[in-house]
Amino acid sequence: MTGKVIVLGAGIVGASTALRLADAGWNVTLCDGGRPGGEGAASYGNGGWISPASIIPMSVPGIWRKLPGYLLDRSGPLTIDWASIPRLAPWLFRFLLAGATEARVTRTARHLNSLLHDAPARHLALAQRIGQQQLVIQKGLLYAYPDRAAFEAESLSWRLRRENGVAFEEWDESELRRQLPALGPNHRFGAYVTKGAHCINTGAYVAGIVEAAIKAGVRFVQRGAYSILTTPTPRVVLDGGDSLAADYIIVAAGIHSGRLMRGLGIKIPLESERGYHVTITSDEVPFDIPVMPSTGKMANTPTEMGLRLSGQVELASVDKAPNWRRAEVLQSHALASYPYLANESQSELKLWMGHRPSTPDGLPVIGPLRQYPGIVTAFGHGHVGLASGPKTADLVLHALDGRQPEREGAFLPARFGC
Ligand SMILES: Cc1cc2nc3c(=O)[nH]c(=O)nc-3n(C[C@H](O)[C@H](O)[C@H](O)COP(=O)(O)OP(=O)(O)OC[C@H]3O[C@@H](n4cnc5c(N)ncnc54)[C@H](O)[C@@H]3O)c2cc1C
């Protein structure tokens, strides 16, 4: 079956979806008020990790005990804007509940695994499809720890990864030094995810996907959606007033999807886990395997632009001004992790803040709305949207074809009563 589709949002999710649907013969219009690959999207500034190991949700048993410490630690990985707490409270409550027991986390990890287990292969194929093979590199990914005890303190996470078939090697101190001499002596143990991949220019990648989609027949309209109408048929009112009709509307507007849903009277819990990056621009980064030092809970990725340090979770409203102190935290962790950076005083720093579109249960929302089957959701990918973008495109295609396998039911908006 094919027909007319409008995709709202040209981040990694919307761009991959538009291309996938066009390749499957659908007549696709892609709308975004911004420039594809531009800084306004989370897809521009993320850590570039395409990790089959990213199956552990943020909310895990015992997190509620750590929360007060995080909130008081100005250099910790997680912070909440105190003024936003009353608004965030229902989301936070559901977030804590989602990780309250090992059984719940085990279930979430299994669902995330279904999205991520073949993410590197999917991205390699996508990069090939758009003629940009050089942007996705498969050299593995390293989770670095101060010592084996710190690794073992995360035993639940690594056990779940093992049970879900994520292949990794344990590196002792001598192997770590041999493989990554740039990493400082404060890391003496590593878990190396052998099949992990990374993207060396996430903005260019998204722009390349949109370009390929246009070549495949997608019509790109550089205007945002003001609202969505459902009767008599699905229709998008664009910013500025014109409207477009289609058989299906795919909502892939990242954090802004919440507003479009609310306009339809649909309440899906979606909040921004704001994150930051600092790119230390240089011609060459002296290592080629991305690293996540457990001390800073951040992704350190060699990119075309230099070393990108990305991380931090800041629960705050979308329109609150960035708190660049969070970016400084990333930088100070990096200085402690890579001694060579002490001599990089010439480098320029590029700072960025973006919005992880996050649901409280740690799973994206993918599939048709029960109330309006012509409206298909494709948002809420939180920490794993880059990695799971191409697979999401396939799930959307299944939804349009009416052949969504049962195992994909975990992502349906129906779980929020929608
Ligand atoms: C600091 C940080 C690090 C991260 N690291 C990783 C990582 O290493 N690996 C990983 O897999 N994920 C990572 N993520 C998460 C990932 O970036 C997101 O999950 C993903 O980019 C979400 O993609 P998206 O297409 O849903 O949203 P976005 O990329 O935000 O795109 C949404 C698009 O919708 C457009 N839009 C908004 N409103 C409208 C409207 N009304 N009409 C039409 N279009 C609209 C926007 O202009 C934008 O282009 C990270 C995120 C952050 C913030």
The ligand as an ORCA input file, in Angstrom:
! r2SCAN-3c Opt
* xyz 0 1
  C      23.765     16.307     24.562
  C      23.074     15.188     23.838
  C      23.780     14.043     23.509
  C      23.140     12.981     22.856
  N      23.882     11.902     22.462
  C      23.288     10.902     21.753
  C      24.067      9.846     21.235
  O      25.291      9.819     21.377
  N      23.424      8.844     20.558
  C      22.064      8.860     20.361
  O      21.541      7.915     19.782
  N      21.312      9.899     20.792
  C      21.895     10.917     21.482
  N      21.153     11.981     21.919
  C      19.701     11.975     21.669
  C      19.365     12.340     20.231
  O      20.086     13.479     19.845
  C      17.860     12.603     20.120
  O      17.129     11.545     20.681
  C      17.475     12.714     18.640
  O      18.288     13.659     17.997
  C      16.011     13.091     18.495
  O      15.780     13.211     17.112
  P      14.431     13.800     16.556
  O      14.515     13.737     15.080
  O      13.302     13.120     17.252
  O      14.391     15.298     17.094
  P      15.240     16.567     16.637
  O      16.583     16.175     16.188
  O      15.154     17.571     17.743
  O      14.480     17.087     15.356
  C      13.190     17.621     15.447
  C      12.976     18.505     14.229
  O      11.627     18.945     14.244
  C      11.586     20.293     13.818
  N      10.342     20.899     14.295
  C      10.061     21.418     15.519
  N       8.804     21.885     15.561
  C       8.251     21.619     14.346
  C       6.989     21.862     13.791
  N       6.033     22.475     14.477
  N       6.791     21.486     12.509
  C       7.756     20.869     11.778
  N       8.993     20.622     12.279
  C       9.231     20.985     13.545
  C      12.837     20.909     14.399
  O      13.198     22.077     13.685
  C      13.843     19.761     14.240
  O      14.538     19.863     13.020
  C      21.761     13.077     22.560
  C      21.048     14.233     22.852
  C      21.702     15.304     23.472
  C      20.933     16.559     23.758
*
